[in-house]
Every structure is written in C-alpha cells, then in structure tokens.
Amino acid sequence: MKSAGTQLRSYCYTLDCASAILAVLTSGEAGHAYNISNRDSVVSIRDIAEALAEQAGTKVLFENPSDVERRGYNLMDNSSLDAAELEKLGWRACFDLKEGTERTIRYFRGAL
C-alpha cells in the first residue's frame, strides 16, 4: 500500500451489489438515487487490504508514495455511503468483509 489506509470506505460484496441493483430495478422509484452500501462493513482501506491478504495467505506491504501519487489521493477521510433509501426497499446486505473477501479469494482460486 502507498498510504496508511486509514480512509473509510463502504465495502460491499459483488453479490450484494447485484442484488441491490435488482432491488432498485424491481422496487425502486424512477429518478430516485440509491446508494449501495453494507452498513455493517464501513471499513478502512487497510482493513480491506488486510482481509484480502489474510484470505490469500500473504501480507500487506507498505511503501512510501511518490509526490505524484500522493497528489492523486482522495482527501476525504470518510467516503462511506448511506444505503438507507435502498434499505427502505427491503434490501439488506448478506456478506460482511470477512465472508466477502473469503469468497472472492476462493473464486479467483477456482474453488467457488
């Protein structure tokens, strides 16, 4: 990683994202905006990297970023999303960070 990874983001497993899109298409209101986010998985970038590394049996490596790389960083400490409008449609995420990263690594290994 080229930062400490402390910025917060909304982790949402791909299957949860797909089911959210279907919920919006079948039950959502035309012209209304819906955020896709797992309320139980607002995590740091470092948390995501470490969860993936743990599932893959490796370690997260940290390097100092160059000045050019640092200028491209998102300066927001918290870019997590609020999925309250989506949840009003009855949608709920099913996979947390641990299960989602485990399934992701299993998929890429051909075991899912």
Jmol script that loads the backbone (N, CA, C; Angstrom):
load data "model"
ATOM      1  N   MET A   1       0.849  -1.173   0.000  1.00  0.00           N
ATOM      2  CA  MET A   1       0.000   0.000   0.000  1.00  0.00           C
ATOM      3  C   MET A   1       0.886   1.224   0.000  1.00  0.00           C
ATOM      4  N   LYS A   2       0.376   2.262  -0.585  1.00  0.00           N
ATOM      5  CA  LYS A   2       1.131   3.511  -0.669  1.00  0.00           C
ATOM      6  C   LYS A   2       0.579   4.566   0.293  1.00  0.00           C
ATOM      7  N   SER A   3      -0.151   4.112   1.313  1.00  0.00           N
ATOM      8  CA  SER A   3      -0.640   5.000   2.368  1.00  0.00           C
ATOM      9  C   SER A   3      -0.875   4.150   3.608  1.00  0.00           C
ATOM     10  N   ALA A   4      -1.260   4.804   4.699  1.00  0.00           N
ATOM     11  CA  ALA A   4      -1.595   4.062   5.917  1.00  0.00           C
ATOM     12  C   ALA A   4      -2.944   3.365   5.766  1.00  0.00           C
ATOM     13  N   GLY A   5      -3.736   3.773   4.780  1.00  0.00           N
ATOM     14  CA  GLY A   5      -5.017   3.132   4.510  1.00  0.00           C
ATOM     15  C   GLY A   5      -6.077   3.399   5.553  1.00  0.00           C
ATOM     16  N   THR A   6      -6.025   4.547   6.206  1.00  0.00           N
ATOM     17  CA  THR A   6      -6.972   4.834   7.281  1.00  0.00           C
ATOM     18  C   THR A   6      -8.313   5.389   6.790  1.00  0.00           C
ATOM     19  N   GLN A   7      -8.411   5.736   5.527  1.00  0.00           N
ATOM     20  CA  GLN A   7      -9.651   6.299   4.996  1.00  0.00           C
ATOM     21  C   GLN A   7     -10.761   5.252   5.028  1.00  0.00           C
ATOM     22  N   LEU A   8     -11.961   5.687   5.405  1.00  0.00           N
ATOM     23  CA  LEU A   8     -13.101   4.778   5.492  1.00  0.00           C
ATOM     24  C   LEU A   8     -13.828   4.690   4.163  1.00  0.00           C
ATOM     25  N   ARG A   9     -14.233   3.480   3.832  1.00  0.00           N
ATOM     26  CA  ARG A   9     -14.966   3.214   2.602  1.00  0.00           C
ATOM     27  C   ARG A   9     -16.083   2.220   2.901  1.00  0.00           C
ATOM     28  N   SER A  10     -17.021   2.120   1.989  1.00  0.00           N
ATOM     29  CA  SER A  10     -18.121   1.165   2.104  1.00  0.00           C
ATOM     30  C   SER A  10     -17.747  -0.096   1.346  1.00  0.00           C
ATOM     31  N   TYR A  11     -17.486  -1.174   2.067  1.00  0.00           N
ATOM     32  CA  TYR A  11     -17.233  -2.451   1.414  1.00  0.00           C
ATOM     33  C   TYR A  11     -18.576  -3.117   1.155  1.00  0.00           C
ATOM     34  N   CYS A  12     -18.759  -3.608  -0.056  1.00  0.00           N
ATOM     35  CA  CYS A  12     -19.970  -4.346  -0.377  1.00  0.00           C
ATOM     36  C   CYS A  12     -19.595  -5.449  -1.354  1.00  0.00           C
ATOM     37  N   TYR A  13     -19.867  -6.682  -0.986  1.00  0.00           N
ATOM     38  CA  TYR A  13     -19.547  -7.841  -1.806  1.00  0.00           C
ATOM     39  C   TYR A  13     -20.346  -7.796  -3.115  1.00  0.00           C
ATOM     40  N   THR A  14     -19.769  -8.323  -4.170  1.00  0.00           N
ATOM     41  CA  THR A  14     -20.367  -8.217  -5.500  1.00  0.00           C
ATOM     42  C   THR A  14     -21.781  -8.800  -5.574  1.00  0.00           C
ATOM     43  N   LEU A  15     -22.035  -9.912  -4.909  1.00  0.00           N
ATOM     44  CA  LEU A  15     -23.374 -10.499  -4.946  1.00  0.00           C
ATOM     45  C   LEU A  15     -24.381  -9.582  -4.257  1.00  0.00           C
ATOM     46  N   ASP A  16     -23.966  -8.928  -3.174  1.00  0.00           N
ATOM     47  CA  ASP A  16     -24.824  -7.947  -2.523  1.00  0.00           C
ATOM     48  C   ASP A  16     -25.085  -6.760  -3.456  1.00  0.00           C
ATOM     49  N   CYS A  17     -24.061  -6.324  -4.174  1.00  0.00           N
ATOM     50  CA  CYS A  17     -24.239  -5.217  -5.133  1.00  0.00           C
ATOM     51  C   CYS A  17     -25.237  -5.607  -6.219  1.00  0.00           C
ATOM     52  N   ALA A  18     -25.107  -6.817  -6.739  1.00  0.00           N
ATOM     53  CA  ALA A  18     -26.015  -7.269  -7.790  1.00  0.00           C
ATOM     54  C   ALA A  18     -27.450  -7.347  -7.271  1.00  0.00           C
ATOM     55  N   SER A  19     -27.636  -7.870  -6.059  1.00  0.00           N
ATOM     56  CA  SER A  19     -28.994  -7.952  -5.519  1.00  0.00           C
ATOM     57  C   SER A  19     -29.563  -6.563  -5.232  1.00  0.00           C
ATOM     58  N   ALA A  20     -28.706  -5.616  -4.876  1.00  0.00           N
ATOM     59  CA  ALA A  20     -29.157  -4.239  -4.658  1.00  0.00           C
ATOM     60  C   ALA A  20     -29.649  -3.617  -5.962  1.00  0.00           C
ATOM     61  N   ILE A  21     -28.916  -3.848  -7.038  1.00  0.00           N
ATOM     62  CA  ILE A  21     -29.331  -3.323  -8.341  1.00  0.00           C
ATOM     63  C   ILE A  21     -30.680  -3.920  -8.736  1.00  0.00           C
ATOM     64  N   LEU A  22     -30.848  -5.211  -8.523  1.00  0.00           N
ATOM     65  CA  LEU A  22     -32.138  -5.841  -8.827  1.00  0.00           C
ATOM     66  C   LEU A  22     -33.262  -5.261  -7.971  1.00  0.00           C
ATOM     67  N   ALA A  23     -32.985  -4.990  -6.703  1.00  0.00           N
ATOM     68  CA  ALA A  23     -33.997  -4.388  -5.826  1.00  0.00           C
ATOM     69  C   ALA A  23     -34.414  -3.015  -6.346  1.00  0.00           C
ATOM     70  N   VAL A  24     -33.454  -2.237  -6.792  1.00  0.00           N
ATOM     71  CA  VAL A  24     -33.774  -0.909  -7.339  1.00  0.00           C
ATOM     72  C   VAL A  24     -34.581  -1.047  -8.629  1.00  0.00           C
ATOM     73  N   LEU A  25     -34.178  -1.972  -9.489  1.00  0.00           N
ATOM     74  CA  LEU A  25     -34.885  -2.157 -10.764  1.00  0.00           C
ATOM     75  C   LEU A  25     -36.318  -2.647 -10.559  1.00  0.00           C
ATOM     76  N   THR A  26     -36.527  -3.494  -9.574  1.00  0.00           N
ATOM     77  CA  THR A  26     -37.865  -4.062  -9.372  1.00  0.00           C
ATOM     78  C   THR A  26     -38.738  -3.258  -8.420  1.00  0.00           C
ATOM     79  N   SER A  27     -38.135  -2.542  -7.470  1.00  0.00           N
ATOM     80  CA  SER A  27     -38.928  -1.851  -6.445  1.00  0.00           C
ATOM     81  C   SER A  27     -38.613  -0.375  -6.298  1.00  0.00           C
ATOM     82  N   GLY A  28     -37.562   0.089  -6.956  1.00  0.00           N
ATOM     83  CA  GLY A  28     -37.146   1.471  -6.790  1.00  0.00           C
ATOM     84  C   GLY A  28     -38.046   2.447  -7.530  1.00  0.00           C
ATOM     85  N   GLU A  29     -37.909   3.697  -7.164  1.00  0.00           N
ATOM     86  CA  GLU A  29     -38.675   4.778  -7.764  1.00  0.00           C
ATOM     87  C   GLU A  29     -37.857   5.414  -8.891  1.00  0.00           C
ATOM     88  N   ALA A  30     -38.454   5.574 -10.041  1.00  0.00           N
ATOM     89  CA  ALA A  30     -37.768   6.175 -11.184  1.00  0.00           C
ATOM     90  C   ALA A  30     -37.259   7.569 -10.823  1.00  0.00           C
ATOM     91  N   GLY A  31     -36.022   7.842 -11.189  1.00  0.00           N
ATOM     92  CA  GLY A  31     -35.421   9.144 -10.939  1.00  0.00           C
ATOM     93  C   GLY A  31     -34.897   9.337  -9.531  1.00  0.00           C
ATOM     94  N   HIS A  32     -35.025   8.334  -8.689  1.00  0.00           N
ATOM     95  CA  HIS A  32     -34.556   8.413  -7.297  1.00  0.00           C
ATOM     96  C   HIS A  32     -33.166   7.794  -7.205  1.00  0.00           C
ATOM     97  N   ALA A  33     -32.302   8.384  -6.406  1.00  0.00           N
ATOM     98  CA  ALA A  33     -30.931   7.867  -6.240  1.00  0.00           C
ATOM     99  C   ALA A  33     -30.860   6.907  -5.055  1.00  0.00           C
ATOM    100  N   TYR A  34     -30.117   5.825  -5.242  1.00  0.00           N
ATOM    101  CA  TYR A  34     -29.922   4.828  -4.197  1.00  0.00           C
ATOM    102  C   TYR A  34     -28.434   4.524  -4.078  1.00  0.00           C
ATOM    103  N   ASN A  35     -27.913   4.598  -2.863  1.00  0.00           N
ATOM    104  CA  ASN A  35     -26.531   4.200  -2.605  1.00  0.00           C
ATOM    105  C   ASN A  35     -26.494   2.717  -2.267  1.00  0.00           C
ATOM    106  N   ILE A  36     -25.517   2.019  -2.806  1.00  0.00           N
ATOM    107  CA  ILE A  36     -25.315   0.619  -2.456  1.00  0.00           C
ATOM    108  C   ILE A  36     -24.178   0.566  -1.445  1.00  0.00           C
ATOM    109  N   SER A  37     -24.508   0.105  -0.246  1.00  0.00           N
ATOM    110  CA  SER A  37     -23.528   0.074   0.831  1.00  0.00           C
ATOM    111  C   SER A  37     -23.981  -0.924   1.886  1.00  0.00           C
ATOM    112  N   ASN A  38     -23.030  -1.622   2.477  1.00  0.00           N
ATOM    113  CA  ASN A  38     -23.316  -2.532   3.573  1.00  0.00           C
ATOM    114  C   ASN A  38     -23.064  -1.776   4.879  1.00  0.00           C
ATOM    115  N   ARG A  39     -24.123  -1.489   5.599  1.00  0.00           N
ATOM    116  CA  ARG A  39     -23.999  -0.692   6.833  1.00  0.00           C
ATOM    117  C   ARG A  39     -23.081  -1.344   7.864  1.00  0.00           C
ATOM    118  N   ASP A  40     -22.900  -2.660   7.769  1.00  0.00           N
ATOM    119  CA  ASP A  40     -22.044  -3.376   8.715  1.00  0.00           C
ATOM    120  C   ASP A  40     -20.611  -3.524   8.223  1.00  0.00           C
ATOM    121  N   SER A  41     -20.308  -2.942   7.085  1.00  0.00           N
ATOM    122  CA  SER A  41     -18.954  -3.073   6.532  1.00  0.00           C
ATOM    123  C   SER A  41     -18.392  -1.731   6.077  1.00  0.00           C
ATOM    124  N   VAL A  42     -18.504  -0.729   6.913  1.00  0.00           N
ATOM    125  CA  VAL A  42     -17.798   0.529   6.689  1.00  0.00           C
ATOM    126  C   VAL A  42     -16.437   0.320   7.339  1.00  0.00           C
ATOM    127  N   VAL A  43     -15.418   0.189   6.496  1.00  0.00           N
ATOM    128  CA  VAL A  43     -14.094  -0.224   6.957  1.00  0.00           C
ATOM    129  C   VAL A  43     -13.020   0.646   6.326  1.00  0.00           C
ATOM    130  N   SER A  44     -11.828   0.577   6.863  1.00  0.00           N
ATOM    131  CA  SER A  44     -10.718   1.321   6.281  1.00  0.00           C
ATOM    132  C   SER A  44     -10.161   0.567   5.075  1.00  0.00           C
ATOM    133  N   ILE A  45      -9.492   1.286   4.229  1.00  0.00           N
ATOM    134  CA  ILE A  45      -8.833   0.670   3.080  1.00  0.00           C
ATOM    135  C   ILE A  45      -7.844  -0.384   3.574  1.00  0.00           C
ATOM    136  N   ARG A  46      -7.184  -0.084   4.670  1.00  0.00           N
ATOM    137  CA  ARG A  46      -6.243  -1.047   5.250  1.00  0.00           C
ATOM    138  C   ARG A  46      -6.951  -2.327   5.690  1.00  0.00           C
ATOM    139  N   ASP A  47      -8.146  -2.181   6.294  1.00  0.00           N
ATOM    140  CA  ASP A  47      -8.923  -3.353   6.697  1.00  0.00           C
ATOM    141  C   ASP A  47      -9.217  -4.255   5.497  1.00  0.00           C
ATOM    142  N   ILE A  48      -9.596  -3.642   4.373  1.00  0.00           N
ATOM    143  CA  ILE A  48      -9.897  -4.424   3.170  1.00  0.00           C
ATOM    144  C   ILE A  48      -8.641  -5.134   2.680  1.00  0.00           C
ATOM    145  N   ALA A  49      -7.539  -4.406   2.614  1.00  0.00           N
ATOM    146  CA  ALA A  49      -6.283  -4.996   2.149  1.00  0.00           C
ATOM    147  C   ALA A  49      -5.849  -6.140   3.064  1.00  0.00           C
ATOM    148  N   GLU A  50      -5.962  -5.955   4.363  1.00  0.00           N
ATOM    149  CA  GLU A  50      -5.546  -6.992   5.307  1.00  0.00           C
ATOM    150  C   GLU A  50      -6.470  -8.207   5.256  1.00  0.00           C
ATOM    151  N   ALA A  51      -7.769  -7.991   5.058  1.00  0.00           N
ATOM    152  CA  ALA A  51      -8.701  -9.115   4.948  1.00  0.00           C
ATOM    153  C   ALA A  51      -8.399  -9.930   3.697  1.00  0.00           C
ATOM    154  N   LEU A  52      -8.136  -9.257   2.580  1.00  0.00           N
ATOM    155  CA  LEU A  52      -7.781  -9.972   1.351  1.00  0.00           C
ATOM    156  C   LEU A  52      -6.454 -10.714   1.513  1.00  0.00           C
ATOM    157  N   ALA A  53      -5.485 -10.053   2.124  1.00  0.00           N
ATOM    158  CA  ALA A  53      -4.174 -10.684   2.330  1.00  0.00           C
ATOM    159  C   ALA A  53      -4.295 -11.902   3.229  1.00  0.00           C
ATOM    160  N   GLU A  54      -5.083 -11.803   4.278  1.00  0.00           N
ATOM    161  CA  GLU A  54      -5.268 -12.940   5.187  1.00  0.00           C
ATOM    162  C   GLU A  54      -5.879 -14.132   4.448  1.00  0.00           C
ATOM    163  N   GLN A  55      -6.901 -13.870   3.658  1.00  0.00           N
ATOM    164  CA  GLN A  55      -7.553 -14.953   2.912  1.00  0.00           C
ATOM    165  C   GLN A  55      -6.616 -15.553   1.863  1.00  0.00           C
ATOM    166  N   ALA A  56      -5.724 -14.731   1.313  1.00  0.00           N
ATOM    167  CA  ALA A  56      -4.793 -15.200   0.283  1.00  0.00           C
ATOM    168  C   ALA A  56      -3.524 -15.800   0.873  1.00  0.00           C
ATOM    169  N   GLY A  57      -3.360 -15.693   2.191  1.00  0.00           N
ATOM    170  CA  GLY A  57      -2.169 -16.245   2.836  1.00  0.00           C
ATOM    171  C   GLY A  57      -0.920 -15.425   2.552  1.00  0.00           C
ATOM    172  N   THR A  58      -1.065 -14.128   2.510  1.00  0.00           N
ATOM    173  CA  THR A  58       0.067 -13.249   2.236  1.00  0.00           C
ATOM    174  C   THR A  58       0.021 -12.063   3.192  1.00  0.00           C
ATOM    175  N   LYS A  59       0.904 -11.100   2.991  1.00  0.00           N
ATOM    176  CA  LYS A  59       0.959  -9.918   3.850  1.00  0.00           C
ATOM    177  C   LYS A  59       0.753  -8.663   3.022  1.00  0.00           C
ATOM    178  N   VAL A  60       0.282  -7.635   3.667  1.00  0.00           N
ATOM    179  CA  VAL A  60       0.167  -6.328   3.031  1.00  0.00           C
ATOM    180  C   VAL A  60       1.519  -5.643   3.152  1.00  0.00           C
ATOM    181  N   LEU A  61       2.022  -5.143   2.048  1.00  0.00           N
ATOM    182  CA  LEU A  61       3.284  -4.414   2.050  1.00  0.00           C
ATOM    183  C   LEU A  61       3.004  -2.924   1.962  1.00  0.00           C
ATOM    184  N   PHE A  62       3.758  -2.147   2.705  1.00  0.00           N
ATOM    185  CA  PHE A  62       3.595  -0.705   2.711  1.00  0.00           C
ATOM    186  C   PHE A  62       4.831  -0.062   2.093  1.00  0.00           C
ATOM    187  N   GLU A  63       4.607   0.909   1.222  1.00  0.00           N
ATOM    188  CA  GLU A  63       5.688   1.675   0.597  1.00  0.00           C
ATOM    189  C   GLU A  63       5.358   3.154   0.700  1.00  0.00           C
ATOM    190  N   ASN A  64       6.366   3.978   0.696  1.00  0.00           N
ATOM    191  CA  ASN A  64       6.139   5.415   0.682  1.00  0.00           C
ATOM    192  C   ASN A  64       5.702   5.840  -0.714  1.00  0.00           C
ATOM    193  N   PRO A  65       4.640   6.644  -0.802  1.00  0.00           N
ATOM    194  CA  PRO A  65       4.182   7.104  -2.108  1.00  0.00           C
ATOM    195  C   PRO A  65       5.080   8.217  -2.646  1.00  0.00           C
ATOM    196  N   SER A  66       5.125   8.317  -3.954  1.00  0.00           N
ATOM    197  CA  SER A  66       5.843   9.434  -4.566  1.00  0.00           C
ATOM    198  C   SER A  66       4.980  10.692  -4.423  1.00  0.00           C
ATOM    199  N   ASP A  67       5.558  11.843  -4.675  1.00  0.00           N
ATOM    200  CA  ASP A  67       4.795  13.095  -4.615  1.00  0.00           C
ATOM    201  C   ASP A  67       3.656  13.084  -5.628  1.00  0.00           C
ATOM    202  N   VAL A  68       3.893  12.532  -6.800  1.00  0.00           N
ATOM    203  CA  VAL A  68       2.860  12.463  -7.830  1.00  0.00           C
ATOM    204  C   VAL A  68       1.716  11.568  -7.361  1.00  0.00           C
ATOM    205  N   GLU A  69       2.031  10.417  -6.791  1.00  0.00           N
ATOM    206  CA  GLU A  69       0.993   9.518  -6.289  1.00  0.00           C
ATOM    207  C   GLU A  69       0.202  10.181  -5.164  1.00  0.00           C
ATOM    208  N   ARG A  70       0.881  10.848  -4.269  1.00  0.00           N
ATOM    209  CA  ARG A  70       0.234  11.495  -3.129  1.00  0.00           C
ATOM    210  C   ARG A  70      -0.755  12.571  -3.586  1.00  0.00           C
ATOM    211  N   ARG A  71      -0.422  13.269  -4.660  1.00  0.00           N
ATOM    212  CA  ARG A  71      -1.327  14.314  -5.176  1.00  0.00           C
ATOM    213  C   ARG A  71      -2.631  13.729  -5.710  1.00  0.00           C
ATOM    214  N   GLY A  72      -2.636  12.475  -6.092  1.00  0.00           N
ATOM    215  CA  GLY A  72      -3.835  11.839  -6.616  1.00  0.00           C
ATOM    216  C   GLY A  72      -4.742  11.238  -5.555  1.00  0.00           C
ATOM    217  N   TYR A  73      -4.382  11.344  -4.298  1.00  0.00           N
ATOM    218  CA  TYR A  73      -5.171  10.753  -3.228  1.00  0.00           C
ATOM    219  C   TYR A  73      -6.489  11.496  -3.022  1.00  0.00           C
ATOM    220  N   ASN A  74      -7.498  10.749  -2.656  1.00  0.00           N
ATOM    221  CA  ASN A  74      -8.764  11.326  -2.225  1.00  0.00           C
ATOM    222  C   ASN A  74      -8.537  11.864  -0.813  1.00  0.00           C
ATOM    223  N   LEU A  75      -8.804  13.116  -0.600  1.00  0.00           N
ATOM    224  CA  LEU A  75      -8.524  13.736   0.698  1.00  0.00           C
ATOM    225  C   LEU A  75      -9.619  13.497   1.736  1.00  0.00           C
ATOM    226  N   MET A  76     -10.720  12.896   1.326  1.00  0.00           N
ATOM    227  CA  MET A  76     -11.803  12.640   2.272  1.00  0.00           C
ATOM    228  C   MET A  76     -11.454  11.452   3.165  1.00  0.00           C
ATOM    229  N   ASP A  77     -11.543  11.649   4.458  1.00  0.00           N
ATOM    230  CA  ASP A  77     -11.257  10.567   5.399  1.00  0.00           C
ATOM    231  C   ASP A  77     -12.372   9.525   5.425  1.00  0.00           C
ATOM    232  N   ASN A  78     -13.586   9.962   5.120  1.00  0.00           N
ATOM    233  CA  ASN A  78     -14.727   9.054   5.169  1.00  0.00           C
ATOM    234  C   ASN A  78     -15.539   9.208   3.892  1.00  0.00           C
ATOM    235  N   SER A  79     -15.434   8.235   3.009  1.00  0.00           N
ATOM    236  CA  SER A  79     -16.208   8.229   1.765  1.00  0.00           C
ATOM    237  C   SER A  79     -17.244   7.113   1.785  1.00  0.00           C
ATOM    238  N   SER A  80     -17.673   6.732   2.980  1.00  0.00           N
ATOM    239  CA  SER A  80     -18.673   5.674   3.084  1.00  0.00           C
ATOM    240  C   SER A  80     -20.031   6.208   2.633  1.00  0.00           C
ATOM    241  N   LEU A  81     -20.882   5.290   2.210  1.00  0.00           N
ATOM    242  CA  LEU A  81     -22.191   5.645   1.673  1.00  0.00           C
ATOM    243  C   LEU A  81     -23.299   5.235   2.631  1.00  0.00           C
ATOM    244  N   ASP A  82     -24.420   5.935   2.563  1.00  0.00           N
ATOM    245  CA  ASP A  82     -25.593   5.634   3.376  1.00  0.00           C
ATOM    246  C   ASP A  82     -26.627   4.951   2.485  1.00  0.00           C
ATOM    247  N   ALA A  83     -26.947   3.709   2.783  1.00  0.00           N
ATOM    248  CA  ALA A  83     -27.879   2.930   1.966  1.00  0.00           C
ATOM    249  C   ALA A  83     -29.297   2.927   2.538  1.00  0.00           C
ATOM    250  N   ALA A  84     -29.643   3.911   3.345  1.00  0.00           N
ATOM    251  CA  ALA A  84     -30.957   3.935   3.987  1.00  0.00           C
ATOM    252  C   ALA A  84     -32.096   3.885   2.970  1.00  0.00           C
ATOM    253  N   GLU A  85     -31.969   4.612   1.871  1.00  0.00           N
ATOM    254  CA  GLU A  85     -33.029   4.605   0.857  1.00  0.00           C
ATOM    255  C   GLU A  85     -33.190   3.229   0.225  1.00  0.00           C
ATOM    256  N   LEU A  86     -32.088   2.561  -0.025  1.00  0.00           N
ATOM    257  CA  LEU A  86     -32.118   1.206  -0.577  1.00  0.00           C
ATOM    258  C   LEU A  86     -32.726   0.234   0.433  1.00  0.00           C
ATOM    259  N   GLU A  87     -32.375   0.395   1.685  1.00  0.00           N
ATOM    260  CA  GLU A  87     -32.905  -0.485   2.731  1.00  0.00           C
ATOM    261  C   GLU A  87     -34.403  -0.300   2.910  1.00  0.00           C
ATOM    262  N   LYS A  88     -34.933   0.887   2.603  1.00  0.00           N
ATOM    263  CA  LYS A  88     -36.382   1.111   2.664  1.00  0.00           C
ATOM    264  C   LYS A  88     -37.119   0.236   1.649  1.00  0.00           C
ATOM    265  N   LEU A  89     -36.406  -0.216   0.615  1.00  0.00           N
ATOM    266  CA  LEU A  89     -36.999  -1.119  -0.375  1.00  0.00           C
ATOM    267  C   LEU A  89     -37.016  -2.560   0.118  1.00  0.00           C
ATOM    268  N   GLY A  90     -36.412  -2.812   1.296  1.00  0.00           N
ATOM    269  CA  GLY A  90     -36.352  -4.151   1.862  1.00  0.00           C
ATOM    270  C   GLY A  90     -35.030  -4.864   1.619  1.00  0.00           C
ATOM    271  N   TRP A  91     -34.101  -4.188   0.960  1.00  0.00           N
ATOM    272  CA  TRP A  91     -32.804  -4.806   0.664  1.00  0.00           C
ATOM    273  C   TRP A  91     -31.905  -4.802   1.895  1.00  0.00           C
ATOM    274  N   ARG A  92     -31.167  -5.879   2.082  1.00  0.00           N
ATOM    275  CA  ARG A  92     -30.152  -5.974   3.136  1.00  0.00           C
ATOM    276  C   ARG A  92     -28.948  -6.722   2.577  1.00  0.00           C
ATOM    277  N   ALA A  93     -27.769  -6.278   2.927  1.00  0.00           N
ATOM    278  CA  ALA A  93     -26.544  -6.976   2.538  1.00  0.00           C
ATOM    279  C   ALA A  93     -26.459  -8.289   3.317  1.00  0.00           C
ATOM    280  N   CYS A  94     -25.889  -9.290   2.682  1.00  0.00           N
ATOM    281  CA  CYS A  94     -25.769 -10.614   3.316  1.00  0.00           C
ATOM    282  C   CYS A  94     -24.336 -10.977   3.692  1.00  0.00           C
ATOM    283  N   PHE A  95     -23.358 -10.330   3.067  1.00  0.00           N
ATOM    284  CA  PHE A  95     -21.962 -10.727   3.240  1.00  0.00           C
ATOM    285  C   PHE A  95     -21.153  -9.611   3.878  1.00  0.00           C
ATOM    286  N   ASP A  96     -20.497  -9.912   4.995  1.00  0.00           N
ATOM    287  CA  ASP A  96     -19.619  -8.930   5.623  1.00  0.00           C
ATOM    288  C   ASP A  96     -18.235  -8.983   4.972  1.00  0.00           C
ATOM    289  N   LEU A  97     -17.329  -8.167   5.446  1.00  0.00           N
ATOM    290  CA  LEU A  97     -15.986  -8.086   4.870  1.00  0.00           C
ATOM    291  C   LEU A  97     -15.276  -9.439   4.899  1.00  0.00           C
ATOM    292  N   LYS A  98     -15.333 -10.125   6.012  1.00  0.00           N
ATOM    293  CA  LYS A  98     -14.624 -11.408   6.143  1.00  0.00           C
ATOM    294  C   LYS A  98     -15.171 -12.432   5.150  1.00  0.00           C
ATOM    295  N   GLU A  99     -16.474 -12.612   5.122  1.00  0.00           N
ATOM    296  CA  GLU A  99     -17.053 -13.604   4.219  1.00  0.00           C
ATOM    297  C   GLU A  99     -16.894 -13.190   2.756  1.00  0.00           C
ATOM    298  N   GLY A 100     -17.055 -11.902   2.479  1.00  0.00           N
ATOM    299  CA  GLY A 100     -16.906 -11.431   1.105  1.00  0.00           C
ATOM    300  C   GLY A 100     -15.499 -11.613   0.562  1.00  0.00           C
ATOM    301  N   THR A 101     -14.492 -11.286   1.362  1.00  0.00           N
ATOM    302  CA  THR A 101     -13.117 -11.459   0.894  1.00  0.00           C
ATOM    303  C   THR A 101     -12.755 -12.940   0.790  1.00  0.00           C
ATOM    304  N   GLU A 102     -13.280 -13.748   1.700  1.00  0.00           N
ATOM    305  CA  GLU A 102     -13.045 -15.192   1.618  1.00  0.00           C
ATOM    306  C   GLU A 102     -13.619 -15.751   0.312  1.00  0.00           C
ATOM    307  N   ARG A 103     -14.842 -15.374  -0.011  1.00  0.00           N
ATOM    308  CA  ARG A 103     -15.476 -15.847  -1.242  1.00  0.00           C
ATOM    309  C   ARG A 103     -14.741 -15.315  -2.478  1.00  0.00           C
ATOM    310  N   THR A 104     -14.254 -14.089  -2.409  1.00  0.00           N
ATOM    311  CA  THR A 104     -13.524 -13.507  -3.535  1.00  0.00           C
ATOM    312  C   THR A 104     -12.256 -14.302  -3.821  1.00  0.00           C
ATOM    313  N   ILE A 105     -11.488 -14.587  -2.788  1.00  0.00           N
ATOM    314  CA  ILE A 105     -10.243 -15.355  -2.983  1.00  0.00           C
ATOM    315  C   ILE A 105     -10.558 -16.765  -3.455  1.00  0.00           C
ATOM    316  N   ARG A 106     -11.579 -17.392  -2.890  1.00  0.00           N
ATOM    317  CA  ARG A 106     -11.967 -18.736  -3.350  1.00  0.00           C
ATOM    318  C   ARG A 106     -12.358 -18.705  -4.829  1.00  0.00           C
ATOM    319  N   TYR A 107     -13.063 -17.676  -5.257  1.00  0.00           N
ATOM    320  CA  TYR A 107     -13.460 -17.553  -6.656  1.00  0.00           C
ATOM    321  C   TYR A 107     -12.220 -17.477  -7.561  1.00  0.00           C
ATOM    322  N   PHE A 108     -11.276 -16.615  -7.198  1.00  0.00           N
ATOM    323  CA  PHE A 108     -10.093 -16.452  -8.033  1.00  0.00           C
ATOM    324  C   PHE A 108      -9.192 -17.689  -8.022  1.00  0.00           C
ATOM    325  N   ARG A 109      -9.338 -18.513  -7.028  1.00  0.00           N
ATOM    326  CA  ARG A 109      -8.601 -19.778  -6.984  1.00  0.00           C
ATOM    327  C   ARG A 109      -9.368 -20.896  -7.696  1.00  0.00           C
ATOM    328  N   GLY A 110     -10.564 -20.583  -8.182  1.00  0.00           N
ATOM    329  CA  GLY A 110     -11.360 -21.559  -8.902  1.00  0.00           C
ATOM    330  C   GLY A 110     -12.120 -22.512  -8.013  1.00  0.00           C
ATOM    331  N   ALA A 111     -12.272 -22.173  -6.732  1.00  0.00           N
ATOM    332  CA  ALA A 111     -12.920 -23.076  -5.794  1.00  0.00           C
ATOM    333  C   ALA A 111     -14.350 -22.661  -5.456  1.00  0.00           C
ATOM    334  N   LEU A 112     -14.891 -21.691  -6.152  1.00  0.00           N
ATOM    335  CA  LEU A 112     -16.248 -21.237  -5.836  1.00  0.00           C
ATOM    336  C   LEU A 112     -17.155 -21.459  -7.014  1.00  0.00           C
TER     337      LEU A 112
END
end "model"
wireframe off; spacefill off
backbone 0.3
color backbone group
